[in-house]
Amino acid sequence: MTIHIRPFEEHQTSEVVALWRAAGLTRPWNDPHLDIARKLRVQPELFLVAVDDGAVIGTVMAGYDGHRGWLYYLAAAPNRRGEGIGRRLVEAAEERLLALGCPKVQLMVRPENEAARGFYDSLGYEPFDIWATGKRLIVDGPADGV
């Protein structure tokens, strides 16, 4: 079997949401279906999936605002971790961001997620101290029963 990295296709929505849930990425305050719909309106070519034998086994969402790039929703199927899927997805997203002229890419990792922090360290990402803040402009409510 060969893993292919390619842009997300709408028919993969249920499979991607199931993967995100299995990987522990979903949160009650973010409806993953709405997150996908919103991404498809803005730089959909930067929403990538890893596919093996027709099955989605990984994802990454990237974005570029003209100043810096961001990575979100990096996931590998729990039963496929350790195969380099996450690394390949990050590299593919970085290549696409660089092609857009993006000079820097950032991401957010919850402090307690030691595994993710170690993964990004191994890819050359450097932690830095910031005060992250945000404001919800649209309240989605509970994500479809989660």
N, C-alpha and C positions, 0 to 999 in steps of 0.2 A: 504494500500500500504506500501511496505517496501523498504527503501533506502539501496542499496548495493554499497559498495566502491570496485572497482576492476580496474585492469589495462585497459587502453585505448585500443580500437580495431580500426583498420584503417577505417572500415566502418562508424565510428562515426565522421569522420573528419568534414563533413559539419555541423553537429549538434553542435560540439564543437566550431567551428569558429563562428557560429551564436550566441552561448551563450556568447563567449568572446566579440562579438560586442555589444550585449544587455547589458552586464555588464560594457562596457566602457573600456575594456582592450586593444583593438587593437590600434596601432599607424601606421601612414602612412609609416614610415620607417622600420617597421617589418611586413613582409608578414606572416600571421599566418599559412598558409599552409606550407611554408618553415620551420617555427619554429617547426611544428609538424613533418615534414619529418626528420629534423635534430635530434629531440629528439628520434625518432624511431631507429636511428642509435647508440645512446648512452644511455644506461640504460633505455630502454623503459619500464621496469617494474616499474620505478619510475614516470611514467605518469599515474595518477589515475583519474578516473571519478566516480561521484556519479550518480547512475541510479535508477530511480523510475518508475515502470511499463513500462520498456523498453526505457524511455526517459532520456537523459543526462540532469541532473539538477545541476551539479557542476563539477569542475576540479581542479587539482593541478598538477604542474610539479615539480619534485624534482630532485636534482642531488648531487653527492658526488664526490669530487676530491681527497680524501685521507686526506685532511686537515680539510675541513668543508663542510657542506651541504648547499644547497640553495633551496629556494622555489620560484616558478614563477607561473604565470597564475592561481592563486587561484581565483575561481569564483563560485558564486551560482546564479542560475536563479533569476532575480530580483523579480519575483512573489513568490519565495520560501525563500526569506531572512528571517532570524529570526527563522528558523526551526533547526538550529544547523548543517547545511550541511557543511559550511566552517570549523567549529570546527572539525567535524568528518574527513574531508579531511586532515586538518593539522595534526591531531593526527595519522591518517593512514600513512601519509608521514613520520612523526617523527619516528614512530615504524619501518618502513622499513629502514630509515637512521640509526637508532640505531642498528639494526640487522647487518648492514654493518660495525659497529664500529665507526660511525660518532660521534665525541664528541660535536659538536656545529653546529647549523643551523642558517643561516642568510637569510635575504630577503631585498628587497628595496621597499620603499613606497614613492611615490611622496609627497613632503611636504604639498601640499594643500589637500591631501586626508585624511581629519580628520576621516572619518568613518573607513577607513582601519587601521589608526593608533590606534584608540580606540579598534578595534577588536583585533589587535595583542597585545595591552596592556593587554586585558582581558585574553589572553592565556599565559601571563608571558613573552612575548618578551620585551626586554629592549632596548630603543633607545640609540644610542651612536653617538657621533660626528665623522664623517670621511669625508674625501674629496673623493667622488666617482668620478672616471674617467674611461674612456673607449676609445677604438679605434675600429672602424669598419674595419674588414679585408675583408669582402665580402659585397658589397653594393647591397642590394636587389632591391632598387627602390620602387616606390609606390606599396602598397599592393593591388593587384587585384581591382583597382578602388576605394579604400577607400580614 
